């Protein structure tokens, strides 16, 4: 198996998995400037470091303080297994939609098992985030319980099967499902269901995190995920074997380690045999559905061109949940964080006296600020040109004026934003029991923020068009330019807020509101003209 062909394939796949760490490469979602890219990666790893340290310190407090080493290692390894699956499952599935490379490899004298295992091992050895979690688990243990040589030996020796087994199991299951089922025919339905469940889980976790008396709920969840009698620990039996190997005498450590490696070797053998028979056949049905569809002809009249562009773009927006998911998750998180958190805005709104008509103007401004914070995750919705994929080549051959092009995409994006904003207004109205005028005021604020955000997004998309994406999810990751743009916008928003407050103190709320409203309209007009100029100049990155 470890022949020259396998080594070359592995090196190629390993390099592709780690392009973002290499200089002189361009990776979508990361800055082209290498220094900025490294800084962004360090920020991401800093986030993982904080999350991982918090989790393992919590487990150490629960178990190690009571002398229960087995439960600590079992629960920690279960957390690592889930973290590895969360990071890899999307790539494991979407690999089966990248049939162009497989078509080329079919013509070469390479075994199917060599293709599969080289890709799999490259993915495993590139999982540096998982390695970080594993290192943190050991650091926390030795910090709390002190240094023990036998634990360190077991910790190092049993590292490989601990990391590989959960991803290998999932990879085998996905390969078998792709080969022996027609699940791809219903992939979009499953995608909507999966993203819907994810939104429910986000809402559940954040709601119980920020409401009072949430400890009981989390303790019940903990019994499912991290208790020593967890059902999941029996499904991922390697976590129990791993914990036993680190919580035993030297002889028992040898025995449990051999069992763990035997289980690991059996899985590798099974995956090699199965992949040699069915791996390439798992891709056979993918040619029937092309990723970048060619578009129909655009009609000749001006209005029909705008409508055609709008219809085409809106259809692509609602064809998958991937584009809407980031903004919906932000709506849920910000609503719960500000509504049920320490600020308690929802309870405060219930006590307001709406006989004071000035409150409606405050609602418009508050709705604008709230929705503008959410708009930082509108990247996928606003990436109208990039969303067309290679079909954009055909669109650019049509006689479409820049103004019509911008208007069509702007109407499409804001049609979806309007639907989302109406839904958010209804939910907030039901939670706060405000009257219709208050809800309408919120909706006006949401609409102004969405319009401003969509203008920014369309302008940013025209400056860095990406039509060579592999997955729709690639378009949900904002670049450093996006981040900088929205940070600058946030600073400007803060400055405007300070000036508005000063105007309010010197005059009244009506003058302050008029100042803000005129400023928003002027900015929208400026961005609209900038978008038309950008579309007129062309898209050089294409």
ZICOR-V409915 format. One record per residue. N is the residue number from 1. RES is the residue in one small letter. SS is DSSP state (@ for helix, = for strand, . for the rest). D_LAST is the distance of its C-alpha to the last C-alpha in Angstrom with 1 decimal. Layout:
n:N res:RES ss:SS d_last:D_LAST
n:N res:RES ss:SS d_last:D_LAST
This chain:
n:1 res:x ss:. d_last:41.2
n:2 res:x ss:. d_last:40.4
n:3 res:x ss:. d_last:39.8
n:4 res:x ss:@ d_last:37.3
n:5 res:x ss:@ d_last:34.8
n:6 res:x ss:@ d_last:34.9
n:7 res:x ss:@ d_last:34.6
n:8 res:x ss:@ d_last:31.5
n:9 res:x ss:@ d_last:29.8
n:10 res:x ss:@ d_last:30.9
n:11 res:x ss:@ d_last:29.5
n:12 res:x ss:@ d_last:26.1
n:13 res:x ss:@ d_last:26.0
n:14 res:x ss:@ d_last:27.5
n:15 res:x ss:@ d_last:24.9
n:16 res:x ss:@ d_last:22.0
n:17 res:x ss:@ d_last:24.0
n:18 res:x ss:. d_last:24.3
n:19 res:x ss:@ d_last:21.0
n:20 res:x ss:@ d_last:21.0
n:21 res:x ss:@ d_last:24.3
n:22 res:x ss:. d_last:23.2
n:23 res:x ss:. d_last:22.1
n:24 res:x ss:. d_last:19.1
n:25 res:x ss:. d_last:17.1
n:26 res:x ss:. d_last:14.1
n:27 res:x ss:. d_last:15.2
n:28 res:x ss:. d_last:13.7
n:29 res:x ss:. d_last:16.4
n:30 res:x ss:. d_last:17.7
n:31 res:x ss:. d_last:17.4
n:32 res:x ss:. d_last:15.9
n:33 res:x ss:. d_last:19.2
n:34 res:x ss:@ d_last:21.7
n:35 res:x ss:@ d_last:24.7
n:36 res:x ss:@ d_last:23.2
n:37 res:x ss:@ d_last:22.0
n:38 res:x ss:@ d_last:25.6
n:39 res:x ss:@ d_last:27.1
n:40 res:x ss:@ d_last:25.1
n:41 res:x ss:@ d_last:26.3
n:42 res:x ss:@ d_last:29.8
n:43 res:x ss:@ d_last:29.8
n:44 res:x ss:@ d_last:28.9
n:45 res:x ss:@ d_last:31.6
n:46 res:x ss:@ d_last:34.0
n:47 res:x ss:@ d_last:33.6
n:48 res:x ss:@ d_last:34.4
n:49 res:x ss:@ d_last:37.3
n:50 res:x ss:@ d_last:38.7
n:51 res:x ss:@ d_last:38.4
n:52 res:x ss:@ d_last:39.9
n:53 res:x ss:@ d_last:42.7
n:54 res:x ss:@ d_last:43.7
n:55 res:x ss:@ d_last:43.9
n:56 res:x ss:@ d_last:45.9
n:57 res:x ss:@ d_last:48.2
n:58 res:x ss:@ d_last:48.9
n:59 res:x ss:@ d_last:49.8
n:60 res:x ss:@ d_last:51.9
n:61 res:x ss:@ d_last:53.7
n:62 res:x ss:@ d_last:54.4
n:63 res:x ss:. d_last:55.5
n:64 res:x ss:@ d_last:56.2
n:65 res:x ss:@ d_last:58.4
n:66 res:x ss:@ d_last:60.5
n:67 res:x ss:. d_last:60.5
n:68 res:x ss:. d_last:58.4
n:69 res:x ss:@ d_last:56.2
n:70 res:x ss:@ d_last:55.6
n:71 res:x ss:@ d_last:54.0
n:72 res:x ss:@ d_last:51.9
n:73 res:x ss:@ d_last:50.4
n:74 res:x ss:@ d_last:50.1
n:75 res:x ss:@ d_last:48.3
n:76 res:x ss:@ d_last:46.1
n:77 res:x ss:@ d_last:45.1
n:78 res:x ss:@ d_last:44.4
n:79 res:x ss:@ d_last:42.1
n:80 res:x ss:@ d_last:40.3
n:81 res:x ss:@ d_last:40.0
n:82 res:x ss:@ d_last:38.5
n:83 res:x ss:@ d_last:36.1
n:84 res:x ss:@ d_last:35.0
n:85 res:x ss:@ d_last:34.5
n:86 res:x ss:@ d_last:32.6
n:87 res:x ss:@ d_last:30.1
n:88 res:x ss:@ d_last:29.8
n:89 res:x ss:@ d_last:30.4
n:90 res:x ss:@ d_last:26.9
n:91 res:x ss:@ d_last:25.6
n:92 res:x ss:@ d_last:28.6
n:93 res:x ss:@ d_last:27.8
n:94 res:x ss:@ d_last:24.1
n:95 res:x ss:@ d_last:24.7
n:96 res:x ss:@ d_last:26.1
n:97 res:x ss:@ d_last:22.8
n:98 res:x ss:. d_last:21.1
n:99 res:x ss:@ d_last:22.8
n:100 res:x ss:@ d_last:20.5
n:101 res:x ss:@ d_last:22.1
n:102 res:x ss:@ d_last:25.5
n:103 res:x ss:@ d_last:25.4
n:104 res:x ss:@ d_last:25.1
n:105 res:x ss:@ d_last:27.8
n:106 res:x ss:@ d_last:30.1
n:107 res:x ss:. d_last:30.6
n:108 res:x ss:. d_last:31.8
n:109 res:x ss:. d_last:35.4
n:110 res:x ss:. d_last:34.6
n:111 res:x ss:. d_last:36.5
n:112 res:x ss:@ d_last:35.0
n:113 res:x ss:@ d_last:36.8
n:114 res:x ss:@ d_last:35.3
n:115 res:x ss:@ d_last:31.7
n:116 res:x ss:@ d_last:32.6
n:117 res:x ss:@ d_last:34.7
n:118 res:x ss:@ d_last:32.3
n:119 res:x ss:@ d_last:29.5
n:120 res:x ss:@ d_last:32.1
n:121 res:x ss:@ d_last:33.6
n:122 res:x ss:@ d_last:30.4
n:123 res:x ss:@ d_last:29.6
n:124 res:x ss:@ d_last:33.1
n:125 res:x ss:@ d_last:33.3
n:126 res:x ss:. d_last:30.0
n:127 res:x ss:. d_last:31.5
n:128 res:x ss:@ d_last:32.5
n:129 res:x ss:@ d_last:32.8
n:130 res:x ss:@ d_last:35.5
n:131 res:x ss:@ d_last:37.2
n:132 res:x ss:@ d_last:37.3
n:133 res:x ss:@ d_last:39.1
n:134 res:x ss:@ d_last:41.5
n:135 res:x ss:@ d_last:42.4
n:136 res:x ss:@ d_last:42.9
n:137 res:x ss:@ d_last:45.3
n:138 res:x ss:@ d_last:47.4
n:139 res:x ss:@ d_last:47.4
n:140 res:x ss:@ d_last:48.7
n:141 res:x ss:@ d_last:51.3
n:142 res:x ss:@ d_last:52.7
n:143 res:x ss:@ d_last:52.7
n:144 res:x ss:@ d_last:54.6
n:145 res:x ss:@ d_last:56.9
n:146 res:x ss:. d_last:57.3
n:147 res:x ss:. d_last:56.6
n:148 res:x ss:. d_last:57.9
n:149 res:x ss:@ d_last:57.4
n:150 res:x ss:@ d_last:57.5
n:151 res:x ss:@ d_last:54.8
n:152 res:x ss:@ d_last:52.5
n:153 res:x ss:@ d_last:53.2
n:154 res:x ss:@ d_last:52.3
n:155 res:x ss:@ d_last:49.3
n:156 res:x ss:@ d_last:47.8
n:157 res:x ss:@ d_last:49.1
n:158 res:x ss:. d_last:47.9
n:159 res:x ss:@ d_last:44.4
n:160 res:x ss:@ d_last:42.6
n:161 res:x ss:@ d_last:43.9
n:162 res:x ss:@ d_last:43.6
n:163 res:x ss:@ d_last:39.8
n:164 res:x ss:@ d_last:39.1
n:165 res:x ss:@ d_last:41.4
n:166 res:x ss:@ d_last:39.8
n:167 res:x ss:@ d_last:36.3
n:168 res:x ss:@ d_last:37.8
n:169 res:x ss:@ d_last:39.8
n:170 res:x ss:@ d_last:36.8
n:171 res:x ss:@ d_last:34.8
n:172 res:x ss:@ d_last:37.7
n:173 res:x ss:@ d_last:38.1
n:174 res:x ss:@ d_last:34.5
n:175 res:x ss:@ d_last:34.6
n:176 res:x ss:@ d_last:37.8
n:177 res:x ss:@ d_last:36.6
n:178 res:x ss:@ d_last:33.4
n:179 res:x ss:@ d_last:35.6
n:180 res:x ss:@ d_last:38.6
n:181 res:x ss:. d_last:37.4
n:182 res:x ss:. d_last:35.1
n:183 res:x ss:@ d_last:33.9
n:184 res:x ss:@ d_last:30.2
n:185 res:x ss:@ d_last:31.4
n:186 res:x ss:@ d_last:32.1
n:187 res:x ss:@ d_last:29.4
n:188 res:x ss:@ d_last:28.1
n:189 res:x ss:@ d_last:31.7
n:190 res:x ss:@ d_last:32.3
n:191 res:x ss:@ d_last:29.1
n:192 res:x ss:@ d_last:30.4
n:193 res:x ss:@ d_last:33.8
n:194 res:x ss:@ d_last:32.6
n:195 res:x ss:@ d_last:30.6
n:196 res:x ss:@ d_last:33.6
n:197 res:x ss:@ d_last:36.0
n:198 res:x ss:@ d_last:33.9
n:199 res:x ss:@ d_last:34.1
n:200 res:x ss:@ d_last:37.8
n:201 res:x ss:@ d_last:38.3
n:202 res:x ss:@ d_last:36.4
n:203 res:x ss:@ d_last:38.7
n:204 res:x ss:@ d_last:41.7
n:205 res:x ss:@ d_last:41.2
n:206 res:x ss:@ d_last:40.4
n:207 res:x ss:@ d_last:43.2
n:208 res:x ss:@ d_last:45.8
n:209 res:x ss:@ d_last:44.6
n:210 res:x ss:@ d_last:45.1
n:211 res:x ss:. d_last:48.1
n:212 res:x ss:. d_last:51.7
n:213 res:x ss:. d_last:53.6
n:214 res:x ss:. d_last:50.6
n:215 res:x ss:@ d_last:52.3
n:216 res:x ss:@ d_last:53.9
n:217 res:x ss:@ d_last:50.7
n:218 res:x ss:@ d_last:49.0
n:219 res:x ss:@ d_last:52.1
n:220 res:x ss:@ d_last:52.0
n:221 res:x ss:@ d_last:48.4
n:222 res:x ss:@ d_last:49.3
n:223 res:x ss:@ d_last:52.0
n:224 res:x ss:@ d_last:49.4
n:225 res:x ss:@ d_last:47.0
n:226 res:x ss:. d_last:49.0
n:227 res:x ss:. d_last:52.6
n:228 res:x ss:. d_last:54.4
n:229 res:x ss:. d_last:55.2
n:230 res:x ss:. d_last:51.6
n:231 res:x ss:@ d_last:50.8
n:232 res:x ss:@ d_last:47.4
n:233 res:x ss:@ d_last:49.1
n:234 res:x ss:@ d_last:50.8
n:235 res:x ss:@ d_last:47.7
n:236 res:x ss:. d_last:46.1
n:237 res:x ss:@ d_last:49.4
n:238 res:x ss:@ d_last:48.0
n:239 res:x ss:@ d_last:48.1
n:240 res:x ss:@ d_last:51.8
n:241 res:x ss:@ d_last:52.4
n:242 res:x ss:@ d_last:50.5
n:243 res:x ss:@ d_last:52.4
n:244 res:x ss:@ d_last:55.7
n:245 res:x ss:@ d_last:55.0
n:246 res:x ss:@ d_last:54.6
n:247 res:x ss:. d_last:57.6
n:248 res:x ss:. d_last:60.3
n:249 res:x ss:. d_last:62.7
n:250 res:x ss:@ d_last:61.7
n:251 res:x ss:@ d_last:63.0
n:252 res:x ss:@ d_last:61.2
n:253 res:x ss:@ d_last:58.0
n:254 res:x ss:@ d_last:58.2
n:255 res:x ss:@ d_last:58.9
n:256 res:x ss:@ d_last:56.0
n:257 res:x ss:@ d_last:53.6
n:258 res:x ss:@ d_last:54.6
n:259 res:x ss:@ d_last:54.1
n:260 res:x ss:@ d_last:50.6
n:261 res:x ss:@ d_last:49.6
n:262 res:x ss:@ d_last:51.3
n:263 res:x ss:@ d_last:49.2
n:264 res:x ss:@ d_last:46.1
n:265 res:x ss:@ d_last:47.1
n:266 res:x ss:@ d_last:47.9
n:267 res:x ss:@ d_last:44.4
n:268 res:x ss:@ d_last:42.7
n:269 res:x ss:@ d_last:45.0
n:270 res:x ss:@ d_last:44.4
n:271 res:x ss:@ d_last:40.6
n:272 res:x ss:@ d_last:40.8
n:273 res:x ss:@ d_last:43.0
n:274 res:x ss:@ d_last:41.0
n:275 res:x ss:@ d_last:37.6
n:276 res:x ss:@ d_last:39.1
n:277 res:x ss:@ d_last:40.0
n:278 res:x ss:@ d_last:37.3
n:279 res:x ss:. d_last:34.1
n:280 res:x ss:@ d_last:32.1
n:281 res:x ss:@ d_last:33.7
n:282 res:x ss:@ d_last:32.2
n:283 res:x ss:@ d_last:28.8
n:284 res:x ss:. d_last:30.3
n:285 res:x ss:. d_last:29.5
n:286 res:x ss:@ d_last:25.9
n:287 res:x ss:@ d_last:24.7
n:288 res:x ss:@ d_last:26.1
n:289 res:x ss:. d_last:23.4
n:290 res:x ss:. d_last:19.7
n:291 res:x ss:. d_last:17.4
n:292 res:x ss:. d_last:14.5
n:293 res:x ss:. d_last:16.7
n:294 res:x ss:. d_last:16.1
n:295 res:x ss:. d_last:17.1
n:296 res:x ss:. d_last:20.1
n:297 res:x ss:. d_last:20.5
n:298 res:x ss:. d_last:20.5
n:299 res:x ss:. d_last:24.0
n:300 res:x ss:. d_last:24.9
n:301 res:x ss:. d_last:26.7
n:302 res:x ss:@ d_last:25.2
n:303 res:x ss:@ d_last:26.7
n:304 res:x ss:@ d_last:25.7
n:305 res:x ss:@ d_last:22.0
n:306 res:x ss:@ d_last:22.2
n:307 res:x ss:@ d_last:24.2
n:308 res:x ss:@ d_last:22.0
n:309 res:x ss:@ d_last:18.9
n:310 res:x ss:@ d_last:21.2
n:311 res:x ss:@ d_last:22.8
n:312 res:x ss:@ d_last:19.8
n:313 res:x ss:@ d_last:18.3
n:314 res:x ss:@ d_last:21.8
n:315 res:x ss:@ d_last:22.5
n:316 res:x ss:@ d_last:19.5
n:317 res:x ss:@ d_last:20.9
n:318 res:x ss:@ d_last:24.4
n:319 res:x ss:. d_last:23.7
n:320 res:x ss:. d_last:23.8
n:321 res:x ss:. d_last:25.6
n:322 res:x ss:@ d_last:23.0
n:323 res:x ss:@ d_last:21.2
n:324 res:x ss:@ d_last:24.7
n:325 res:x ss:@ d_last:26.5
n:326 res:x ss:@ d_last:25.5
n:327 res:x ss:@ d_last:26.7
n:328 res:x ss:@ d_last:29.7
n:329 res:x ss:@ d_last:30.7
n:330 res:x ss:@ d_last:30.5
n:331 res:x ss:@ d_last:32.6
n:332 res:x ss:@ d_last:35.2
n:333 res:x ss:@ d_last:35.3
n:334 res:x ss:@ d_last:35.6
n:335 res:x ss:@ d_last:38.1
n:336 res:x ss:@ d_last:40.3
n:337 res:x ss:@ d_last:40.0
n:338 res:x ss:@ d_last:40.9
n:339 res:x ss:@ d_last:43.1
n:340 res:x ss:@ d_last:45.2
n:341 res:x ss:. d_last:44.7
n:342 res:x ss:. d_last:47.0
n:343 res:x ss:. d_last:45.9
n:344 res:x ss:. d_last:47.2
n:345 res:x ss:@ d_last:45.5
n:346 res:x ss:@ d_last:46.4
n:347 res:x ss:@ d_last:50.1
n:348 res:x ss:@ d_last:50.1
n:349 res:x ss:@ d_last:48.6
n:350 res:x ss:@ d_last:51.4
n:351 res:x ss:. d_last:54.0
n:352 res:x ss:. d_last:52.6
n:353 res:x ss:. d_last:54.8
n:354 res:x ss:. d_last:52.7
n:355 res:x ss:. d_last:55.5
n:356 res:x ss:. d_last:53.8
n:357 res:x ss:. d_last:51.2
n:358 res:x ss:@ d_last:49.3
n:359 res:x ss:@ d_last:48.0
n:360 res:x ss:@ d_last:45.7
n:361 res:x ss:@ d_last:43.9
n:362 res:x ss:@ d_last:43.7
n:363 res:x ss:@ d_last:42.2
n:364 res:x ss:@ d_last:39.4
n:365 res:x ss:@ d_last:38.6
n:366 res:x ss:@ d_last:39.1
n:367 res:x ss:@ d_last:36.8
n:368 res:x ss:@ d_last:34.1
n:369 res:x ss:@ d_last:34.4
n:370 res:x ss:@ d_last:34.6
n:371 res:x ss:@ d_last:31.5
n:372 res:x ss:@ d_last:29.5
n:373 res:x ss:@ d_last:30.3
n:374 res:x ss:@ d_last:29.1
n:375 res:x ss:@ d_last:25.8
n:376 res:x ss:@ d_last:24.6
n:377 res:x ss:@ d_last:23.9
n:378 res:x ss:. d_last:22.0
n:379 res:x ss:@ d_last:18.6
n:380 res:x ss:@ d_last:18.0
n:381 res:x ss:@ d_last:19.4
n:382 res:x ss:@ d_last:17.3
n:383 res:x ss:. d_last:13.8
n:384 res:x ss:@ d_last:13.6
n:385 res:x ss:@ d_last:10.0
n:386 res:x ss:@ d_last:9.4
n:387 res:x ss:@ d_last:12.7
n:388 res:x ss:. d_last:11.7
n:389 res:x ss:@ d_last:10.0
n:390 res:x ss:@ d_last:9.1
n:391 res:x ss:@ d_last:11.3
n:392 res:x ss:@ d_last:8.7
n:393 res:x ss:@ d_last:8.3
n:394 res:x ss:@ d_last:12.0
n:395 res:x ss:@ d_last:12.2
n:396 res:x ss:. d_last:10.4
n:397 res:x ss:. d_last:13.2
n:398 res:x ss:. d_last:15.9
n:399 res:x ss:. d_last:17.9
n:400 res:x ss:. d_last:17.3
n:401 res:x ss:. d_last:18.3
n:402 res:x ss:@ d_last:16.4
n:403 res:x ss:@ d_last:19.7
n:404 res:x ss:@ d_last:19.9
n:405 res:x ss:@ d_last:16.4
n:406 res:x ss:@ d_last:17.3
n:407 res:x ss:@ d_last:20.9
n:408 res:x ss:@ d_last:20.1
n:409 res:x ss:@ d_last:18.0
n:410 res:x ss:@ d_last:20.6
n:411 res:x ss:@ d_last:23.5
n:412 res:x ss:@ d_last:22.2
n:413 res:x ss:@ d_last:21.7
n:414 res:x ss:@ d_last:25.0
n:415 res:x ss:@ d_last:26.8
n:416 res:x ss:@ d_last:26.2
n:417 res:x ss:@ d_last:27.1
n:418 res:x ss:@ d_last:30.3
n:419 res:x ss:@ d_last:31.4
n:420 res:x ss:@ d_last:31.0
n:421 res:x ss:@ d_last:32.7
n:422 res:x ss:@ d_last:35.6
n:423 res:x ss:@ d_last:36.1
n:424 res:x ss:@ d_last:36.2
n:425 res:x ss:@ d_last:38.6
n:426 res:x ss:@ d_last:40.9
n:427 res:x ss:@ d_last:41.1
n:428 res:x ss:@ d_last:41.8
n:429 res:x ss:@ d_last:44.4
n:430 res:x ss:@ d_last:46.2
n:431 res:x ss:@ d_last:46.3
n:432 res:x ss:@ d_last:47.6
n:433 res:x ss:. d_last:49.6
n:434 res:x ss:. d_last:48.5
n:435 res:x ss:. d_last:49.1
n:436 res:x ss:@ d_last:46.7
n:437 res:x ss:@ d_last:46.2
n:438 res:x ss:@ d_last:45.2
n:439 res:x ss:@ d_last:42.7
n:440 res:x ss:@ d_last:41.4
n:441 res:x ss:@ d_last:41.1
n:442 res:x ss:@ d_last:39.0
n:443 res:x ss:@ d_last:36.7
n:444 res:x ss:@ d_last:36.3
n:445 res:x ss:@ d_last:35.4
n:446 res:x ss:@ d_last:32.9
n:447 res:x ss:@ d_last:31.3
n:448 res:x ss:@ d_last:30.9
n:449 res:x ss:@ d_last:29.3
n:450 res:x ss:@ d_last:26.9
n:451 res:x ss:@ d_last:25.9
n:452 res:x ss:@ d_last:25.4
n:453 res:x ss:@ d_last:23.4
n:454 res:x ss:@ d_last:21.1
n:455 res:x ss:@ d_last:20.5
n:456 res:x ss:@ d_last:19.7
n:457 res:x ss:@ d_last:17.4
n:458 res:x ss:@ d_last:15.4
n:459 res:x ss:@ d_last:15.1
n:460 res:x ss:@ d_last:14.2
n:461 res:x ss:@ d_last:11.5
n:462 res:x ss:@ d_last:9.9
n:463 res:x ss:@ d_last:10.2
n:464 res:x ss:. d_last:8.5
n:465 res:x ss:. d_last:6.3
n:466 res:x ss:. d_last:7.1
n:467 res:x ss:. d_last:7.0
n:468 res:x ss:. d_last:8.9
n:469 res:x ss:. d_last:12.0
n:470 res:x ss:. d_last:15.4
n:471 res:x ss:. d_last:17.5
n:472 res:x ss:@ d_last:17.5
n:473 res:x ss:@ d_last:19.3
n:474 res:x ss:@ d_last:16.4
n:475 res:x ss:@ d_last:15.2
n:476 res:x ss:@ d_last:18.7
n:477 res:x ss:. d_last:18.6
n:478 res:x ss:. d_last:18.0
n:479 res:x ss:. d_last:16.9
n:480 res:x ss:@ d_last:19.5
n:481 res:x ss:@ d_last:17.8
n:482 res:x ss:@ d_last:18.6
n:483 res:x ss:@ d_last:22.1
n:484 res:x ss:@ d_last:22.8
n:485 res:x ss:@ d_last:21.8
n:486 res:x ss:@ d_last:24.1
n:487 res:x ss:@ d_last:26.8
n:488 res:x ss:@ d_last:26.9
n:489 res:x ss:@ d_last:27.1
n:490 res:x ss:@ d_last:29.9
n:491 res:x ss:@ d_last:31.8
n:492 res:x ss:@ d_last:31.5
n:493 res:x ss:@ d_last:32.7
n:494 res:x ss:@ d_last:35.7
n:495 res:x ss:@ d_last:36.5
n:496 res:x ss:@ d_last:36.5
n:497 res:x ss:@ d_last:38.7
n:498 res:x ss:@ d_last:41.2
n:499 res:x ss:@ d_last:41.4
n:500 res:x ss:@ d_last:41.9
n:501 res:x ss:@ d_last:44.7
n:502 res:x ss:@ d_last:46.3
n:503 res:x ss:@ d_last:46.2
n:504 res:x ss:@ d_last:47.6
n:505 res:x ss:@ d_last:50.5
n:506 res:x ss:@ d_last:51.2
n:507 res:x ss:. d_last:51.0
n:508 res:x ss:. d_last:50.3
n:509 res:x ss:@ d_last:47.6
n:510 res:x ss:@ d_last:46.9
n:511 res:x ss:@ d_last:45.9
n:512 res:x ss:@ d_last:43.8
n:513 res:x ss:@ d_last:42.0
n:514 res:x ss:@ d_last:41.5
n:515 res:x ss:@ d_last:40.0
n:516 res:x ss:@ d_last:37.5
n:517 res:x ss:@ d_last:36.7
n:518 res:x ss:@ d_last:36.1
n:519 res:x ss:@ d_last:33.9
n:520 res:x ss:@ d_last:31.7
n:521 res:x ss:@ d_last:31.4
n:522 res:x ss:@ d_last:30.6
n:523 res:x ss:@ d_last:27.8
n:524 res:x ss:@ d_last:26.4
n:525 res:x ss:@ d_last:26.6
n:526 res:x ss:@ d_last:25.0
n:527 res:x ss:@ d_last:22.0
n:528 res:x ss:@ d_last:21.7
n:529 res:x ss:@ d_last:21.7
n:530 res:x ss:@ d_last:19.2
n:531 res:x ss:@ d_last:16.8
n:532 res:x ss:@ d_last:17.5
n:533 res:x ss:@ d_last:16.9
n:534 res:x ss:@ d_last:13.5
n:535 res:x ss:@ d_last:12.5
n:536 res:x ss:@ d_last:14.3
n:537 res:x ss:@ d_last:12.6
n:538 res:x ss:. d_last:9.1
n:539 res:x ss:. d_last:5.8
n:540 res:x ss:. d_last:5.4
n:541 res:x ss:. d_last:3.8
n:542 res:x ss:. d_last:0.0
